[in-house]
Amino acid sequence: MYRIIRQIKKEFKLLWTDKFNLILAIIIPPVVILLFGSMLNAIPPTPQPVPCVVISYDSNTIINPNNYTESRINNYTIPYVNAVNKSELLKLEYFYNASEEIYAMETARMQLISGKIKVIISIPTDFSEFIIWGLPALIDCIPDSSDVQHIQDNLNAVYDSVKIFINENNLTPQFIIQGYEEFAIPEGYSLRFNYNATLLLSFIAFGVSMVLTILVVVQEKPVARLLLTPVKRTEILLSKYFAYMLVLILQIILLIISTMVCGLYLVGSLFDFFLALYIVGFSGLSMGLFISSISKTKTEANQLFFAFMIVILLLSGIFIPIDAMPIYLQVFAYILPLSHGDPMIKSVVTKGKSVFGFDFYVLLGISFLFLIISFIIFKKRRYEV
Amino acid sequence: MVEVNNLNVIFGKVHIVHDVSFTVNEGEVIGLFGISGAGKTTIIRVLTCQIDKKNWNGNVRVTGLSPANKKNHPKILSNIGYVPQLELLNLYFELSPLVNVEVFTSTYGISKKEARRIAKELFEILDIPMDTWKKRVKHMSGGEKKRLSMAIGLIHNPNVLFLDEPTTGVDASKRYDILSYLKKLNQKLKTTMFIITHDLEAALICDKTAILREGKLLEFDTPQKLILSLPSEGLVARFTIENLNEKLIDMINKFEPVRKVLRVGNEVIEILMDDFEQNLPNLIQFLINKGIKIKSMSRDIASFRRFFQIRIQEEEEKEKTLN
């Protein structure tokens, strides 16, 4: 018994010699729970309003079928827009009158691609006329189907506006909402695979390149000896970057091939798809080399990797949408690579959006920031043979 | 080739090296001896540009260039080679010896073809078997790794080669092999060598030896001259005495011409004294008169090991008296 107690004491003494690891092991789990808890608690009980655009093609004139004369009627577009505004489930971002803005639908589609809105509500030409005649009125609804989990939420929000419209205008509840799914996966392609592949791709591109690089500096023992040759520290680190950037090219090409073989429906160009995955992978590579540069031991690097991954997973909008997080967490969430990587890949794959957007430049910025910090740390790091 | 004048190394409040001065000429093999904490490695770190100028002062020149000026570092590093104590700090174990050579030669701007030519030459001198050249280093034996590490240090034909504990961790039979390889390389390539070591046998191949203690340079000369500086030019009388103990040693010390009695074995002592030839018969008579039973006796010249032992003991005694 005495021997066991002494051995336990020894283990604690050994643990105490590596305080950093001990702190990580003790602090990380409660921090994760606190983060998760504060995120979940901050989510409002009612869902976030769905940003939308209303385009009206409605005409306030009708042609009398008996004598072919034109007469003016009550226009129901404005009362409907008022109902949209009153709905807590919708947030009207733009309203276009198609008779004044002929490219209204194209503009709205661009907004749908960019992700600014989630649904286009189109009011057809005979909307008011049908209501006056007591016929079932029709509303065209174009939800963003790239986000498969929220299609129903978007439609429900539109139904809510219709309900308000009926109540406020004492109309008979005869309405048809005709849905056209924008960015939907065509027949013959696996829906499940396509809707999940983009998230998986961003994880793989980011995670694998990070795992590949977290030990490259910390485990290379002859670095100190190499520094006793005319080689410069920047040259050593730069060569690591270039080597792993080349590996990343191969990795991304193989990823693309394998996803295509599995039946990925790619709306965007292959170049955009490659670049989107590459920049996500590059951010993982920069973070991996950053971890490797600041770590003194392999264990420390592994612990830091674990800590980074947990925070990234929690705050990248996978579990909880970033917009639903408290502001202080949103600020932090938006500087994490996967917060930009997943939406960027999704919009390239499902909407055909160009890769060169806000998310791409943020990822580029994050990657270079970590790259610069890694160089500074590596330059200041003390190496002695 | 290497000049060190009044070198002091200070880290914070800790004064590690005190006023060390020495000069090393081209092609010489220098042994830096001292017990742990003597400052050997610190001096070498200054010479190899590893310590920032803010931590040291003095006039130091390596191949004519001062490490105090950062601009000189690339040139100095091109002119020197370094063989660390542990091979894992010098070799990529997952790569082959030839690829290791290419990694290091590329840092000096040597072409792949030239690197292979130099490697072949060095591998042959160092008896690195040809069948290992393309295998992973991790599959080589300890001795082969050690020799490969030396080859890497010499791969760019440096003017000065620094070797940190080249014989540490090598079994006794191989230690002499390593030392003879070093001497062979020194003679063939005319490379100036600095050997930092605890292994006093290394003095056998040194042209000059430096003895350091607590950051101070106690001696710097050829091993022969150092031995000659001992009483009676280093002549020692070696006695095997029955039931040898401290009391008997104290008794022997009372014989006036005796300068030093060193216990070198269970029953063996070595005695240094003034006017050796004249006093040796008197010493034997003294021992017989005191009833000390002599099993055997011989005369010899003191080794560098004895000199080192005596010099360090003297310093310790001096320090004790001062305290």
Chai-1 contact restraints between the chains, C-beta under 6 A:
chainA,res_idxA,chainB,res_idxB,connection_type,confidence,min_distance_angstrom,max_distance_angstrom,comment,restraint_id
A,K221,B,L88,contact,1.0,0.0,6.0,A-B,restraint_1
A,K221,B,L89,contact,1.0,0.0,6.0,A-B,restraint_2
A,P222,B,L89,contact,1.0,0.0,6.0,A-B,restraint_3
A,P222,B,N90,contact,1.0,0.0,6.0,A-B,restraint_4
A,R225,B,P84,contact,1.0,0.0,6.0,A-B,restraint_5
A,R225,B,L89,contact,1.0,0.0,6.0,A-B,restraint_6
A,R225,B,N90,contact,1.0,0.0,6.0,A-B,restraint_7
A,L228,B,T48,contact,1.0,0.0,6.0,A-B,restraint_8
A,L228,B,L77,contact,1.0,0.0,6.0,A-B,restraint_9
A,L228,B,Y82,contact,1.0,0.0,6.0,A-B,restraint_10
A,T229,B,L77,contact,1.0,0.0,6.0,A-B,restraint_11
A,T229,B,T107,contact,1.0,0.0,6.0,A-B,restraint_12
A,P230,B,P74,contact,1.0,0.0,6.0,A-B,restraint_13
A,P230,B,L77,contact,1.0,0.0,6.0,A-B,restraint_14
A,P230,B,S78,contact,1.0,0.0,6.0,A-B,restraint_15
A,P230,B,T107,contact,1.0,0.0,6.0,A-B,restraint_16
A,V231,B,T107,contact,1.0,0.0,6.0,A-B,restraint_17
A,E384,B,Q50,contact,1.0,0.0,6.0,A-B,restraint_18
A,V385,B,P84,contact,1.0,0.0,6.0,A-B,restraint_19
A,V385,B,L89,contact,1.0,0.0,6.0,A-B,restraint_20
